[in-house]
Amino acid sequence: MKTAGEFGIVAGGQKLVGLVLFISDIHALGLKAAKGLMLTTASYRDLNDKTRVFAERFARRSNGKVRPMS
C-alpha cells in the first residue's frame, strides 16, 4: 500500500482494498499511506430487525446475489 502511494497509483484513481485489515495496520501504515483505502468488514444479517431490513435491501440492489437467510 505504501508502494502504491509512492508510485502515484492511488492519486491516479486506482482504488486499494484491504481485505483483512485492522486498526493497528492503519496505525502502522500512517494516515498518509492509508488515505482513500477501502476495506471489508463482516456483518451478521440475522442479528436483529434492522440488520434483516438492511440485508433485504442489499439483496434487492444486488439482484438477489446473496446467500438466503436460514
All heavy atoms as TSV, in Angstrom:
chain	resi	resn	atom	element	x	y	z
A	1	MET	N	N	0.822	-1.182	0.000
A	1	MET	CA	C	0.000	0.000	0.000
A	1	MET	C	C	0.865	1.244	0.000
A	1	MET	O	O	0.546	2.208	-0.694
A	1	MET	CB	C	-0.932	-0.024	1.199
A	1	MET	CG	C	-2.005	-1.067	1.085
A	1	MET	SD	S	-3.065	-1.068	2.523
A	1	MET	CE	C	-3.845	-2.638	2.292
A	2	LYS	N	N	1.922	1.199	0.785
A	2	LYS	CA	C	2.817	2.356	0.781
A	2	LYS	C	C	3.450	2.524	-0.592
A	2	LYS	O	O	3.560	3.633	-1.100
A	2	LYS	CB	C	3.894	2.183	1.845
A	2	LYS	CG	C	3.431	2.449	3.245
A	2	LYS	CD	C	4.585	2.396	4.220
A	2	LYS	CE	C	4.118	2.743	5.620
A	2	LYS	NZ	N	5.229	2.753	6.569
A	3	THR	N	N	3.858	1.423	-1.202
A	3	THR	CA	C	4.485	1.483	-2.519
A	3	THR	C	C	3.512	2.009	-3.560
A	3	THR	O	O	3.883	2.809	-4.427
A	3	THR	CB	C	5.003	0.092	-2.928
A	3	THR	OG1	O	5.885	-0.387	-1.908
A	3	THR	CG2	C	5.743	0.137	-4.241
A	4	ALA	N	N	2.266	1.571	-3.489
A	4	ALA	CA	C	1.253	2.062	-4.432
A	4	ALA	C	C	1.106	3.570	-4.304
A	4	ALA	O	O	0.983	4.276	-5.304
A	4	ALA	CB	C	-0.077	1.366	-4.175
A	5	GLY	N	N	1.137	4.067	-3.092
A	5	GLY	CA	C	1.059	5.505	-2.878
A	5	GLY	C	C	2.289	6.220	-3.404
A	5	GLY	O	O	2.190	7.280	-4.019
A	6	GLU	N	N	3.462	5.619	-3.188
A	6	GLU	CA	C	4.703	6.235	-3.652
A	6	GLU	C	C	4.758	6.324	-5.174
A	6	GLU	O	O	5.338	7.255	-5.730
A	6	GLU	CB	C	5.897	5.446	-3.120
A	6	GLU	CG	C	6.084	5.581	-1.622
A	6	GLU	CD	C	7.092	4.604	-1.045
A	6	GLU	OE1	O	7.687	3.815	-1.819
A	6	GLU	OE2	O	7.279	4.626	0.178
A	7	PHE	N	N	4.171	5.355	-5.864
A	7	PHE	CA	C	4.166	5.360	-7.321
A	7	PHE	C	C	2.979	6.116	-7.911
A	7	PHE	O	O	2.782	6.128	-9.119
A	7	PHE	CB	C	4.194	3.925	-7.864
A	7	PHE	CG	C	5.554	3.298	-7.815
A	7	PHE	CD1	C	5.885	2.402	-6.812
A	7	PHE	CD2	C	6.508	3.618	-8.765
A	7	PHE	CE1	C	7.135	1.827	-6.756
A	7	PHE	CE2	C	7.769	3.053	-8.732
A	7	PHE	CZ	C	8.094	2.150	-7.714
A	8	GLY	N	N	2.166	6.734	-7.058
A	8	GLY	CA	C	1.067	7.560	-7.543
A	8	GLY	C	C	-0.135	6.778	-8.053
A	8	GLY	O	O	-0.973	7.315	-8.770
A	9	ILE	N	N	-0.234	5.515	-7.689
A	9	ILE	CA	C	-1.342	4.681	-8.174
A	9	ILE	C	C	-2.676	5.182	-7.632
A	9	ILE	O	O	-3.652	5.293	-8.365
A	9	ILE	CB	C	-1.096	3.202	-7.828
A	9	ILE	CG1	C	0.095	2.698	-8.654
A	9	ILE	CG2	C	-2.337	2.354	-8.074
A	9	ILE	CD1	C	0.560	1.317	-8.314
A	10	VAL	N	N	-2.708	5.505	-6.359
A	10	VAL	CA	C	-3.950	5.989	-5.751
A	10	VAL	C	C	-4.296	7.369	-6.296
A	10	VAL	O	O	-5.441	7.639	-6.627
A	10	VAL	CB	C	-3.829	6.003	-4.213
A	10	VAL	CG1	C	-5.071	6.598	-3.576
A	10	VAL	CG2	C	-3.583	4.594	-3.689
A	11	ALA	N	N	-3.304	8.226	-6.430
A	11	ALA	CA	C	-3.543	9.565	-6.973
A	11	ALA	C	C	-4.048	9.501	-8.405
A	11	ALA	O	O	-4.777	10.384	-8.857
A	11	ALA	CB	C	-2.262	10.397	-6.902
A	12	GLY	N	N	-3.697	8.426	-9.118
A	12	GLY	CA	C	-4.153	8.240	-10.488
A	12	GLY	C	C	-5.558	7.684	-10.596
A	12	GLY	O	O	-6.065	7.460	-11.689
A	13	GLY	N	N	-6.205	7.425	-9.449
A	13	GLY	CA	C	-7.591	6.980	-9.462
A	13	GLY	C	C	-7.812	5.512	-9.149
A	13	GLY	O	O	-8.945	5.061	-9.047
A	14	GLN	N	N	-6.745	4.744	-9.004
A	14	GLN	CA	C	-6.890	3.319	-8.667
A	14	GLN	C	C	-7.306	3.182	-7.207
A	14	GLN	O	O	-6.803	3.890	-6.345
A	14	GLN	CB	C	-5.558	2.603	-8.893
A	14	GLN	CG	C	-5.630	1.106	-8.706
A	14	GLN	CD	C	-6.350	0.407	-9.834
A	14	GLN	OE1	O	-6.305	0.847	-10.963
A	14	GLN	NE2	N	-7.024	-0.655	-9.529
A	15	LYS	N	N	-8.231	2.273	-6.930
A	15	LYS	CA	C	-8.674	2.025	-5.562
A	15	LYS	C	C	-7.895	0.854	-4.980
A	15	LYS	O	O	-7.670	-0.152	-5.658
A	15	LYS	CB	C	-10.170	1.681	-5.513
A	15	LYS	CG	C	-11.075	2.768	-6.038
A	15	LYS	CD	C	-11.268	3.823	-5.008
A	15	LYS	CE	C	-12.306	4.823	-5.501
A	15	LYS	NZ	N	-12.286	6.024	-4.751
A	16	LEU	N	N	-7.501	0.961	-3.725
A	16	LEU	CA	C	-6.867	-0.136	-2.999
A	16	LEU	C	C	-7.848	-0.625	-1.946
A	16	LEU	O	O	-8.519	0.168	-1.293
A	16	LEU	CB	C	-5.579	0.329	-2.329
A	16	LEU	CG	C	-4.459	0.772	-3.239
A	16	LEU	CD1	C	-3.256	1.210	-2.418
A	16	LEU	CD2	C	-4.059	-0.334	-4.195
A	17	VAL	N	N	-7.907	-1.940	-1.793
A	17	VAL	CA	C	-8.831	-2.538	-0.833
A	17	VAL	C	C	-8.060	-3.470	0.070
A	17	VAL	O	O	-7.319	-4.338	-0.397
A	17	VAL	CB	C	-9.947	-3.330	-1.561
A	17	VAL	CG1	C	-10.869	-3.992	-0.552
A	17	VAL	CG2	C	-10.721	-2.429	-2.492
A	18	GLY	N	N	-8.227	-3.293	1.372
A	18	GLY	CA	C	-7.645	-4.200	2.353
A	18	GLY	C	C	-8.698	-5.216	2.753
A	18	GLY	O	O	-9.694	-4.868	3.372
A	19	LEU	N	N	-8.496	-6.474	2.379
A	19	LEU	CA	C	-9.495	-7.496	2.689
A	19	LEU	C	C	-9.456	-7.913	4.161
A	19	LEU	O	O	-10.486	-8.201	4.752
A	19	LEU	CB	C	-9.293	-8.710	1.787
A	19	LEU	CG	C	-9.478	-8.441	0.295
A	19	LEU	CD1	C	-9.225	-9.701	-0.513
A	19	LEU	CD2	C	-10.873	-7.906	0.017
A	20	VAL	N	N	-8.270	-7.962	4.736
A	20	VAL	CA	C	-8.124	-8.241	6.171
A	20	VAL	C	C	-7.249	-7.133	6.725
A	20	VAL	O	O	-6.046	-7.117	6.507
A	20	VAL	CB	C	-7.482	-9.621	6.418
A	20	VAL	CG1	C	-7.318	-9.863	7.913
A	20	VAL	CG2	C	-8.298	-10.723	5.777
A	21	LEU	N	N	-7.868	-6.206	7.408
A	21	LEU	CA	C	-7.168	-5.018	7.866
A	21	LEU	C	C	-7.662	-4.656	9.255
A	21	LEU	O	O	-8.868	-4.695	9.517
A	21	LEU	CB	C	-7.454	-3.871	6.888
A	21	LEU	CG	C	-6.522	-2.703	6.872
A	21	LEU	CD1	C	-5.134	-3.111	6.404
A	21	LEU	CD2	C	-7.063	-1.635	5.938
A	22	PHE	N	N	-6.738	-4.321	10.124
A	22	PHE	CA	C	-7.082	-3.952	11.490
A	22	PHE	C	C	-6.624	-2.517	11.754
A	22	PHE	O	O	-5.781	-1.990	11.022
A	22	PHE	CB	C	-6.412	-4.900	12.491
A	22	PHE	CG	C	-6.816	-6.329	12.295
A	22	PHE	CD1	C	-5.984	-7.200	11.606
A	22	PHE	CD2	C	-8.033	-6.800	12.767
A	22	PHE	CE1	C	-6.351	-8.521	11.408
A	22	PHE	CE2	C	-8.416	-8.112	12.570
A	22	PHE	CZ	C	-7.573	-8.977	11.890
A	23	ILE	N	N	-7.144	-1.906	12.792
A	23	ILE	CA	C	-6.772	-0.536	13.115
A	23	ILE	C	C	-5.271	-0.434	13.364
A	23	ILE	O	O	-4.634	0.566	13.021
A	23	ILE	CB	C	-7.600	0.024	14.297
A	23	ILE	CG1	C	-7.369	1.532	14.471
A	23	ILE	CG2	C	-7.280	-0.724	15.582
A	23	ILE	CD1	C	-7.849	2.379	13.333
A	24	SER	N	N	-4.671	-1.483	13.894
A	24	SER	CA	C	-3.223	-1.464	14.121
A	24	SER	C	C	-2.465	-1.383	12.789
A	24	SER	O	O	-1.379	-0.787	12.725
A	24	SER	CB	C	-2.784	-2.701	14.906
A	24	SER	OG	O	-3.194	-3.884	14.235
A	25	ASP	N	N	-3.033	-1.963	11.729
A	25	ASP	CA	C	-2.416	-1.860	10.401
A	25	ASP	C	C	-2.462	-0.415	9.898
A	25	ASP	O	O	-1.509	0.062	9.279
A	25	ASP	CB	C	-3.121	-2.776	9.395
A	25	ASP	CG	C	-3.060	-4.229	9.781
A	25	ASP	OD1	O	-1.992	-4.668	10.263
A	25	ASP	OD2	O	-4.073	-4.924	9.615
A	26	ILE	N	N	-3.567	0.271	10.147
A	26	ILE	CA	C	-3.696	1.667	9.742
A	26	ILE	C	C	-2.666	2.513	10.484
A	26	ILE	O	O	-1.999	3.356	9.899
A	26	ILE	CB	C	-5.119	2.211	10.002
A	26	ILE	CG1	C	-6.166	1.384	9.258
A	26	ILE	CG2	C	-5.214	3.692	9.643
A	26	ILE	CD1	C	-6.031	1.394	7.758
A	27	HIS	N	N	-2.516	2.242	11.780
A	27	HIS	CA	C	-1.516	2.973	12.558
A	27	HIS	C	C	-0.115	2.703	12.016
A	27	HIS	O	O	0.705	3.625	11.920
A	27	HIS	CB	C	-1.590	2.601	14.040
A	27	HIS	CG	C	-2.800	3.125	14.737
A	27	HIS	ND1	N	-3.018	4.465	14.941
A	27	HIS	CD2	C	-3.862	2.484	15.269
A	27	HIS	CE1	C	-4.166	4.631	15.570
A	27	HIS	NE2	N	-4.702	3.441	15.774
A	28	ALA	N	N	0.180	1.464	11.646
A	28	ALA	CA	C	1.496	1.113	11.108
A	28	ALA	C	C	1.735	1.762	9.748
A	28	ALA	O	O	2.846	2.197	9.451
A	28	ALA	CB	C	1.627	-0.411	11.003
A	29	LEU	N	N	0.691	1.830	8.912
A	29	LEU	CA	C	0.821	2.458	7.597
A	29	LEU	C	C	0.992	3.968	7.699
A	29	LEU	O	O	1.735	4.572	6.943
A	29	LEU	CB	C	-0.430	2.186	6.749
A	29	LEU	CG	C	-0.555	0.844	6.090
A	29	LEU	CD1	C	-1.963	0.654	5.540
A	29	LEU	CD2	C	0.471	0.705	4.975
A	30	GLY	N	N	0.252	4.549	8.617
A	30	GLY	CA	C	0.198	6.002	8.716
A	30	GLY	C	C	-0.976	6.512	7.900
A	30	GLY	O	O	-1.383	5.877	6.921
A	31	LEU	N	N	-1.524	7.620	8.305
A	31	LEU	CA	C	-2.719	8.152	7.653
A	31	LEU	C	C	-2.474	8.540	6.201
A	31	LEU	O	O	-3.341	8.374	5.349
A	31	LEU	CB	C	-3.270	9.345	8.439
A	31	LEU	CG	C	-3.909	8.993	9.783
A	31	LEU	CD1	C	-4.368	10.263	10.494
A	31	LEU	CD2	C	-5.069	8.039	9.597
A	32	LYS	N	N	-1.284	9.043	5.903
A	32	LYS	CA	C	-0.988	9.444	4.528
A	32	LYS	C	C	-1.053	8.236	3.589
A	32	LYS	O	O	-1.642	8.299	2.520
A	32	LYS	CB	C	0.389	10.097	4.448
A	32	LYS	CG	C	0.733	10.609	3.080
A	32	LYS	CD	C	2.094	11.292	3.058
A	32	LYS	CE	C	2.445	11.727	1.655
A	32	LYS	NZ	N	3.774	12.318	1.581
A	33	ALA	N	N	-0.477	7.109	3.996
A	33	ALA	CA	C	-0.481	5.905	3.162
A	33	ALA	C	C	-1.860	5.258	3.101
A	33	ALA	O	O	-2.211	4.626	2.118
A	33	ALA	CB	C	0.545	4.901	3.680
A	34	ALA	N	N	-2.653	5.411	4.160
A	34	ALA	CA	C	-3.964	4.768	4.223
A	34	ALA	C	C	-5.087	5.628	3.635
A	34	ALA	O	O	-6.220	5.164	3.523
A	34	ALA	CB	C	-4.306	4.426	5.674
A	35	LYS	N	N	-4.766	6.844	3.217
A	35	LYS	CA	C	-5.791	7.749	2.686
A	35	LYS	C	C	-6.464	7.128	1.459
A	35	LYS	O	O	-5.812	6.690	0.524
A	35	LYS	CB	C	-5.168	9.084	2.304
A	35	LYS	CG	C	-6.174	10.102	1.835
A	35	LYS	CD	C	-5.514	11.417	1.525
A	35	LYS	CE	C	-6.564	12.404	1.043
A	35	LYS	NZ	N	-5.924	13.672	0.685
A	36	GLY	N	N	-7.800	7.090	1.470
A	36	GLY	CA	C	-8.567	6.550	0.357
A	36	GLY	C	C	-8.682	5.041	0.337
A	36	GLY	O	O	-9.317	4.476	-0.543
A	37	LEU	N	N	-8.080	4.374	1.309
A	37	LEU	CA	C	-8.116	2.920	1.369
A	37	LEU	C	C	-9.528	2.435	1.671
A	37	LEU	O	O	-10.228	2.986	2.513
A	37	LEU	CB	C	-7.165	2.430	2.464
A	37	LEU	CG	C	-7.049	0.944	2.687
A	37	LEU	CD1	C	-6.425	0.267	1.467
A	37	LEU	CD2	C	-6.190	0.671	3.915
A	38	MET	N	N	-9.960	1.411	0.967
A	38	MET	CA	C	-11.263	0.794	1.227
A	38	MET	C	C	-11.001	-0.513	1.957
A	38	MET	O	O	-9.946	-1.133	1.774
A	38	MET	CB	C	-11.989	0.530	-0.087
A	38	MET	CG	C	-12.238	1.795	-0.885
A	38	MET	SD	S	-13.020	1.458	-2.447
A	38	MET	CE	C	-14.700	1.235	-1.890
A	39	LEU	N	N	-11.936	-0.933	2.787
A	39	LEU	CA	C	-11.760	-2.200	3.481
A	39	LEU	C	C	-13.073	-2.940	3.591
A	39	LEU	O	O	-14.139	-2.377	3.405
A	39	LEU	CB	C	-11.146	-1.992	4.867
A	39	LEU	CG	C	-11.934	-1.136	5.850
A	39	LEU	CD1	C	-12.683	-2.030	6.808
A	39	LEU	CD2	C	-11.011	-0.218	6.581
A	40	THR	N	N	-12.952	-4.213	3.850
A	40	THR	CA	C	-14.132	-5.049	4.027
A	40	THR	C	C	-14.357	-5.280	5.508
A	40	THR	O	O	-13.433	-5.170	6.312
A	40	THR	CB	C	-13.951	-6.413	3.328
A	40	THR	OG1	O	-12.835	-7.085	3.921
A	40	THR	CG2	C	-13.720	-6.251	1.848
A	41	THR	N	N	-15.576	-5.605	5.841
A	41	THR	CA	C	-15.887	-5.944	7.221
A	41	THR	C	C	-17.014	-6.972	7.223
A	41	THR	O	O	-17.821	-7.030	6.292
A	41	THR	CB	C	-16.283	-4.694	8.038
A	41	THR	OG1	O	-16.426	-5.062	9.412
A	41	THR	CG2	C	-17.574	-4.080	7.535
A	42	ALA	N	N	-17.031	-7.773	8.230
A	42	ALA	CA	C	-18.058	-8.804	8.335
A	42	ALA	C	C	-19.311	-8.232	8.994
A	42	ALA	O	O	-19.239	-7.278	9.759
A	42	ALA	CB	C	-17.536	-9.968	9.159
A	43	SER	N	N	-20.430	-8.817	8.663
A	43	SER	CA	C	-21.665	-8.459	9.344
A	43	SER	C	C	-22.542	-9.707	9.415
A	43	SER	O	O	-22.369	-10.645	8.644
A	43	SER	CB	C	-22.408	-7.335	8.614
A	43	SER	OG	O	-22.845	-7.796	7.353
A	44	TYR	N	N	-23.455	-9.706	10.356
A	44	TYR	CA	C	-24.371	-10.830	10.523
A	44	TYR	C	C	-25.771	-10.313	10.239
A	44	TYR	O	O	-26.320	-9.519	10.993
A	44	TYR	CB	C	-24.252	-11.403	11.928
A	44	TYR	CG	C	-25.179	-12.573	12.174
A	44	TYR	CD1	C	-25.104	-13.710	11.381
A	44	TYR	CD2	C	-26.117	-12.531	13.179
A	44	TYR	CE1	C	-25.951	-14.778	11.586
A	44	TYR	CE2	C	-26.969	-13.599	13.399
A	44	TYR	CZ	C	-26.876	-14.718	12.603
A	44	TYR	OH	O	-27.720	-15.785	12.793
A	45	ARG	N	N	-26.345	-10.730	9.118
A	45	ARG	CA	C	-27.595	-10.143	8.647
A	45	ARG	C	C	-28.826	-10.548	9.442
A	45	ARG	O	O	-29.868	-9.939	9.308
A	45	ARG	CB	C	-27.791	-10.468	7.179
A	45	ARG	CG	C	-27.918	-11.943	6.919
A	45	ARG	CD	C	-28.036	-12.213	5.449
A	45	ARG	NE	N	-27.828	-13.629	5.231
A	45	ARG	CZ	C	-27.074	-14.127	4.300
A	45	ARG	NH1	N	-26.468	-13.342	3.473
A	45	ARG	NH2	N	-26.925	-15.411	4.189
A	46	ASP	N	N	-28.745	-11.571	10.264
A	46	ASP	CA	C	-29.915	-12.023	11.018
A	46	ASP	C	C	-29.779	-11.689	12.508
A	46	ASP	O	O	-30.340	-12.354	13.357
A	46	ASP	CB	C	-30.092	-13.538	10.813
A	46	ASP	CG	C	-31.505	-14.005	11.106
A	46	ASP	OD1	O	-32.423	-13.163	11.100
A	46	ASP	OD2	O	-31.698	-15.203	11.352
A	47	LEU	N	N	-29.031	-10.631	12.804
A	47	LEU	CA	C	-28.787	-10.262	14.197
A	47	LEU	C	C	-30.027	-9.664	14.856
A	47	LEU	O	O	-30.374	-10.005	15.984
A	47	LEU	CB	C	-27.635	-9.255	14.259
A	47	LEU	CG	C	-27.235	-8.759	15.635
A	47	LEU	CD1	C	-26.666	-9.902	16.459
A	47	LEU	CD2	C	-26.209	-7.636	15.495
A	48	ASN	N	N	-30.709	-8.769	14.127
A	48	ASN	CA	C	-31.894	-8.119	14.681
A	48	ASN	C	C	-32.753	-7.594	13.527
A	48	ASN	O	O	-32.415	-7.795	12.363
A	48	ASN	CB	C	-31.503	-6.998	15.653
A	48	ASN	CG	C	-30.617	-5.956	15.027
A	48	ASN	OD1	O	-30.822	-5.562	13.883
A	48	ASN	ND2	N	-29.607	-5.517	15.775
A	49	ASP	N	N	-33.828	-6.917	13.845
A	49	ASP	CA	C	-34.730	-6.417	12.796
A	49	ASP	C	C	-34.031	-5.449	11.837
A	49	ASP	O	O	-34.241	-5.502	10.628
A	49	ASP	CB	C	-35.957	-5.733	13.412
A	49	ASP	CG	C	-36.906	-6.733	14.068
A	49	ASP	OD1	O	-36.837	-7.929	13.698
A	49	ASP	OD2	O	-37.697	-6.320	14.932
A	50	LYS	N	N	-33.184	-4.579	12.353
A	50	LYS	CA	C	-32.502	-3.609	11.493
A	50	LYS	C	C	-31.548	-4.288	10.514
A	50	LYS	O	O	-31.476	-3.901	9.351
A	50	LYS	CB	C	-31.735	-2.599	12.341
A	50	LYS	CG	C	-32.628	-1.601	13.044
A	50	LYS	CD	C	-31.802	-0.589	13.802
A	50	LYS	CE	C	-32.701	0.412	14.484
A	50	LYS	NZ	N	-31.935	1.434	15.205
A	51	THR	N	N	-30.821	-5.294	10.979
A	51	THR	CA	C	-29.888	-5.975	10.067
A	51	THR	C	C	-30.643	-6.795	9.031
A	51	THR	O	O	-30.197	-6.908	7.890
A	51	THR	CB	C	-28.892	-6.873	10.820
A	51	THR	OG1	O	-29.600	-7.870	11.562
A	51	THR	CG2	C	-28.008	-6.054	11.751
A	52	ARG	N	N	-31.792	-7.340	9.400
A	52	ARG	CA	C	-32.605	-8.089	8.426
A	52	ARG	C	C	-33.157	-7.157	7.345
A	52	ARG	O	O	-33.144	-7.488	6.159
A	52	ARG	CB	C	-33.720	-8.855	9.135
A	52	ARG	CG	C	-33.219	-10.102	9.862
A	52	ARG	CD	C	-34.367	-10.913	10.439
A	52	ARG	NE	N	-34.905	-10.322	11.655
A	52	ARG	CZ	C	-34.394	-10.516	12.871
A	52	ARG	NH1	N	-33.335	-11.274	13.028
A	52	ARG	NH2	N	-34.944	-9.961	13.921
A	53	VAL	N	N	-33.613	-5.961	7.740
A	53	VAL	CA	C	-34.106	-4.978	6.767
A	53	VAL	C	C	-32.979	-4.575	5.829
A	53	VAL	O	O	-33.151	-4.517	4.611
A	53	VAL	CB	C	-34.701	-3.748	7.491
A	53	VAL	CG1	C	-34.941	-2.601	6.530
A	53	VAL	CG2	C	-35.986	-4.132	8.204
A	54	PHE	N	N	-31.800	-4.308	6.387
A	54	PHE	CA	C	-30.656	-3.945	5.557
A	54	PHE	C	C	-30.309	-5.072	4.581
A	54	PHE	O	O	-30.057	-4.829	3.398
A	54	PHE	CB	C	-29.436	-3.618	6.421
A	54	PHE	CG	C	-28.198	-3.406	5.608
A	54	PHE	CD1	C	-27.974	-2.197	4.970
A	54	PHE	CD2	C	-27.268	-4.422	5.449
A	54	PHE	CE1	C	-26.850	-2.001	4.191
A	54	PHE	CE2	C	-26.139	-4.235	4.676
A	54	PHE	CZ	C	-25.923	-3.028	4.051
A	55	ALA	N	N	-30.300	-6.316	5.065
A	55	ALA	CA	C	-29.958	-7.466	4.214
A	55	ALA	C	C	-30.948	-7.607	3.063
A	55	ALA	O	O	-30.553	-7.888	1.929
A	55	ALA	CB	C	-29.919	-8.738	5.044
A	56	GLU	N	N	-32.209	-7.394	3.337
A	56	GLU	CA	C	-33.215	-7.476	2.275
A	56	GLU	C	C	-33.009	-6.355	1.246
A	56	GLU	O	O	-33.098	-6.586	0.046
A	56	GLU	CB	C	-34.628	-7.402	2.864
A	56	GLU	CG	C	-35.027	-8.623	3.662
A	56	GLU	CD	C	-35.045	-9.885	2.820
A	56	GLU	OE1	O	-35.462	-9.829	1.640
A	56	GLU	OE2	O	-34.644	-10.936	3.339
A	57	ARG	N	N	-32.740	-5.161	1.724
A	57	ARG	CA	C	-32.499	-4.032	0.819
A	57	ARG	C	C	-31.237	-4.276	-0.016
A	57	ARG	O	O	-31.219	-4.044	-1.225
A	57	ARG	CB	C	-32.366	-2.743	1.634
A	57	ARG	CG	C	-32.356	-1.493	0.791
A	57	ARG	CD	C	-32.412	-0.222	1.620
A	57	ARG	NE	N	-31.215	-0.048	2.419
A	57	ARG	CZ	C	-31.161	0.015	3.751
A	57	ARG	NH1	N	-32.271	-0.061	4.468
A	57	ARG	NH2	N	-30.033	0.174	4.375
A	58	PHE	N	N	-30.205	-4.805	0.610
A	58	PHE	CA	C	-28.970	-5.124	-0.113
A	58	PHE	C	C	-29.221	-6.189	-1.173
A	58	PHE	O	O	-28.732	-6.086	-2.300
A	58	PHE	CB	C	-27.900	-5.597	0.874
A	58	PHE	CG	C	-26.575	-5.867	0.233
A	58	PHE	CD1	C	-25.657	-4.854	0.062
A	58	PHE	CD2	C	-26.260	-7.135	-0.213
A	58	PHE	CE1	C	-24.428	-5.098	-0.532
A	58	PHE	CE2	C	-25.046	-7.391	-0.817
A	58	PHE	CZ	C	-24.128	-6.373	-0.974
A	59	ALA	N	N	-29.993	-7.207	-0.826
A	59	ALA	CA	C	-30.294	-8.285	-1.773
A	59	ALA	C	C	-31.035	-7.741	-2.993
A	59	ALA	O	O	-30.741	-8.131	-4.121
A	59	ALA	CB	C	-31.117	-9.372	-1.086
A	60	ARG	N	N	-31.969	-6.839	-2.777
A	60	ARG	CA	C	-32.696	-6.251	-3.911
A	60	ARG	C	C	-31.755	-5.465	-4.818
A	60	ARG	O	O	-31.837	-5.555	-6.038
A	60	ARG	CB	C	-33.821	-5.344	-3.413
A	60	ARG	CG	C	-35.045	-6.094	-2.924
A	60	ARG	CD	C	-36.243	-5.167	-2.732
A	60	ARG	NE	N	-35.981	-4.061	-1.808
A	60	ARG	CZ	C	-36.122	-4.122	-0.488
A	60	ARG	NH1	N	-36.520	-5.248	0.076
A	60	ARG	NH2	N	-35.872	-3.067	0.268
A	61	ARG	N	N	-30.844	-4.729	-4.229
A	61	ARG	CA	C	-29.908	-3.913	-5.024
A	61	ARG	C	C	-28.866	-4.764	-5.740
A	61	ARG	O	O	-28.266	-4.305	-6.706
A	61	ARG	CB	C	-29.207	-2.898	-4.136
A	61	ARG	CG	C	-30.130	-1.796	-3.684
A	61	ARG	CD	C	-29.365	-0.753	-2.919
A	61	ARG	NE	N	-30.255	0.322	-2.528
A	61	ARG	CZ	C	-29.858	1.411	-1.913
A	61	ARG	NH1	N	-28.578	1.574	-1.635
A	61	ARG	NH2	N	-30.717	2.334	-1.592
A	62	SER	N	N	-28.610	-5.967	-5.256
A	62	SER	CA	C	-27.598	-6.823	-5.890
A	62	SER	C	C	-28.251	-7.988	-6.634
A	62	SER	O	O	-27.647	-9.050	-6.779
A	62	SER	CB	C	-26.611	-7.340	-4.848
A	62	SER	OG	O	-27.282	-8.106	-3.870
A	63	ASN	N	N	-29.490	-7.777	-7.073
A	63	ASN	CA	C	-30.235	-8.791	-7.834
A	63	ASN	C	C	-30.331	-10.129	-7.105
A	63	ASN	O	O	-30.287	-11.181	-7.727
A	63	ASN	CB	C	-29.617	-8.979	-9.218
A	63	ASN	CG	C	-29.716	-7.727	-10.055
A	63	ASN	OD1	O	-30.732	-7.048	-10.025
A	63	ASN	ND2	N	-28.659	-7.396	-10.757
A	64	GLY	N	N	-30.416	-10.070	-5.790
A	64	GLY	CA	C	-30.591	-11.289	-5.001
A	64	GLY	C	C	-29.353	-12.149	-4.894
A	64	GLY	O	O	-29.431	-13.295	-4.473
A	65	LYS	N	N	-28.191	-11.625	-5.272
A	65	LYS	CA	C	-26.969	-12.423	-5.278
A	65	LYS	C	C	-26.310	-12.455	-3.899
A	65	LYS	O	O	-25.161	-12.064	-3.722
A	65	LYS	CB	C	-26.010	-11.906	-6.329
A	65	LYS	CG	C	-26.524	-12.090	-7.720
A	65	LYS	CD	C	-25.557	-11.598	-8.742
A	65	LYS	CE	C	-26.158	-11.777	-10.134
A	65	LYS	NZ	N	-25.285	-11.246	-11.158
A	66	VAL	N	N	-27.061	-12.880	-2.935
A	66	VAL	CA	C	-26.544	-13.107	-1.584
A	66	VAL	C	C	-27.119	-14.435	-1.098
A	66	VAL	O	O	-28.139	-14.897	-1.602
A	66	VAL	CB	C	-26.946	-11.981	-0.603
A	66	VAL	CG1	C	-26.282	-10.675	-0.992
A	66	VAL	CG2	C	-28.437	-11.810	-0.523
A	67	ARG	N	N	-26.456	-15.019	-0.148
A	67	ARG	CA	C	-26.984	-16.283	0.389
A	67	ARG	C	C	-28.267	-15.996	1.157
A	67	ARG	O	O	-28.367	-15.013	1.881
A	67	ARG	CB	C	-25.967	-16.927	1.312
A	67	ARG	CG	C	-24.778	-17.463	0.571
A	67	ARG	CD	C	-23.877	-18.296	1.422
A	67	ARG	NE	N	-24.092	-18.103	2.842
A	67	ARG	CZ	C	-23.218	-18.424	3.763
A	67	ARG	NH1	N	-22.068	-18.934	3.428
A	67	ARG	NH2	N	-23.463	-18.249	5.034
A	68	PRO	N	N	-29.254	-16.850	1.031
A	68	PRO	CA	C	-30.510	-16.628	1.750
A	68	PRO	C	C	-30.323	-16.818	3.253
A	68	PRO	O	O	-29.480	-17.585	3.696
A	68	PRO	CB	C	-31.447	-17.705	1.182
A	68	PRO	CG	C	-30.552	-18.727	0.623
A	68	PRO	CD	C	-29.296	-18.040	0.196
A	69	MET	N	N	-31.098	-16.062	4.010
A	69	MET	CA	C	-31.080	-16.229	5.466
A	69	MET	C	C	-31.710	-17.564	5.823
A	69	MET	O	O	-32.711	-17.952	5.233
A	69	MET	CB	C	-31.839	-15.107	6.146
A	69	MET	CG	C	-31.137	-13.787	6.094
A	69	MET	SD	S	-31.940	-12.557	7.097
A	69	MET	CE	C	-33.049	-11.840	5.915
A	70	SER	N	N	-31.119	-18.238	6.781
A	70	SER	CA	C	-31.679	-19.535	7.195
A	70	SER	C	C	-32.491	-19.416	8.452
A	70	SER	O	O	-32.521	-18.439	9.099
A	70	SER	CB	C	-30.569	-20.534	7.384
A	70	SER	OG	O	-29.561	-20.032	8.209
